[in-house]
Amino acid sequence: MLSLRLATGLNLEKFRKRFKEDLLKTRANQIQSLIKAGYIHIDDGFLKISPQHMYVSNRIILELL
């Protein structure tokens, strides 16, 4: 989850392989809510915090835990 603090974001495939969990399925409600609010987006297999919302990254990460 700490990789969400980086501009590259969280590699969803690496996360799935390492933790045997599809984050898009297990956290679907949280992810969709954050996408609708404009806090995060998915870009080429990476979950990223929108640059203008990096200042609330702790709050966003907590929503996904």
N, C-alpha and C positions, 0 to 999 in steps of 0.2 A: 504494500500500500504506500510505502514511502516514495516509490517511484512516481506517484501522482504529483509529488512536489517538483518534479523535473519537467522541463519543456517537452521531453520525449513521451512522457506519460507511462501508463501501465500497459505492458504487452499482454494482451488478454490470452494469447495462445501459450506463452511461457507460464503465466499464472495457472492456467488450466492443467498443464503438464506437471508442474511442480506440486500443486496442492490438490490435484484430482477433483477440481471444482470449476464448473462453468459459471463464472461470476455474472454473466449476462442472464443466466437462468435463476441462480440462487438469490440474486439481489435485483431482480427485474423491476420490482415496484420502486425501490429506492433509485435505481439508475434512471428509469423513465421520468420520475419526478424531478430529479436533478437536471436531466436534459431539458425538460419542458421549462424549467426555471432559468435555463441558460448557464448553469454553473459548470456543467461538463458536456463533453461531446465525444463521439467515437470517430477516430480518423485512421483509416487503413489498419485496423486491428489493434489500435491503441486507445485506451480510455484516457482522456486528458481533461484537466481542469482548464476552463477558459481563462486566458491570460488576465482578463480584467477581474477575475475572482480568486486569484492566487492568494490574496490577503486573507481569505477565509478558508484556506485549504484544510486547516485542522477540522473545522466544522463539516466540510464536505467528506473528508476521510472518515470521520466518526459516523456519518450517515451510512457509509458503506460497510462498516464493520459489523 
